[in-house]
């Protein structure tokens, strides 16, 4: 077993439940619609930020609780190649499940931090432009969140390894017709002769009660995950003006991307990965896959227990019948119950009599019926293992689709920033690491995301190599590229704008003709690495593991939008 994760509130700096409750209560503030209109303030984002943090803790705790329920329950599958296959498939599937859960938990933390970051930027910008403000800049510490996946522990191995107290003839002991001391005297002979046909290959059988117990635990986590996702939706909805369709659309899209959707996503099997605001909370692929997996694992464990019951329903009556008939045969020959004779014999003296008993037992045993039942059992086990193995593809697709911490932090900054500005279509500069005054055409990506379908943050910030490959697979663009984080996306995009003032001025003077313009900057091979990219040639050469290259340039597309100053948005920006 691996080292279990730290308990809540201990060892890794995380706040206790009591501390978190105190923090949230301290940030409680009237909702945006408290005064009759709808006005999102930094204080609202701070409150939501810490609420989302709490959802991360709740989501994390659900997986911890499941692992605690599983821990200590080992060697439950029983003996045999069929049960061993089920055990191996179970452990592989469960391990991937916990990995996916941990990655999804991290994405929630990114959203929590992003809301505080954008609220701090907005509050600081407002402070600097309001001459009535005095004192230090307003600032709220971002919530403590988990930034890396939790290691929940090693999934217990259900494989029977022969290290427990069960013996190969345990089924005979349970019949009540052959006492334990017989087996103690003639164990070797029993192992060689007194075998219930194919039953010997699967004895001892599964621990059915234990399998059903952990199966129930798997069933419970399905509702835990769904509840966390629903609560997260409610948190974000609290800062969304339902009367503004663009705002509503952005909220629904944001809540879907947390759970693995993308602008280019497609159906993968039965799971939809494309961001579709009209689907609302129904489009949550990671939650869908986690839920389907948990239910499938529960079913597999219960099916294994039920399959064992069916074998036992055949084998035990058959063995009981054979034992009774054997006792009758011995009574006819010796006139009394032979166990008393065996009790008085030495192990060597008991061999001949026991051999005679074995021959009688075997003559009355329904081996054909038992072997048919065992064959059916093994087929059932094979089917269970195959079903579990079939979950791996879905789990892996979901794991690749989970947004990174940085990606979801950037999205939260964008949604929070637009919310603070009531989703108006105008440029707002709230960056605290740069000054708008030093740029000819300053653009804050956070505060323009979504205007005119601009998507630099959604499509090109903090994507993993796997996600770039997914986009190549689903959308077939000329290339798929990503900046490391929001900070680098903002910096390199602004440098590209700064490097093309004449081209931008000419574009503005065209008043929308053409409606778009491309801008580029190349820092050269020895210049800074702006990001990573996969092109068509690399993807075609090896779709499973396409070569990812570092880029040293920036490609920006600006789109004319009248009424804004300057009258355009950065439609897209990516390393090139």
Order of alpha helices (4+ residues) and beta strands (2+ residues): alpha-alpha-alpha-alpha-alpha-alpha-alpha-alpha-beta-beta-alpha-alpha-alpha-alpha-alpha-alpha-alpha-alpha-alpha-beta-alpha-alpha-beta-beta-alpha-beta-beta-beta
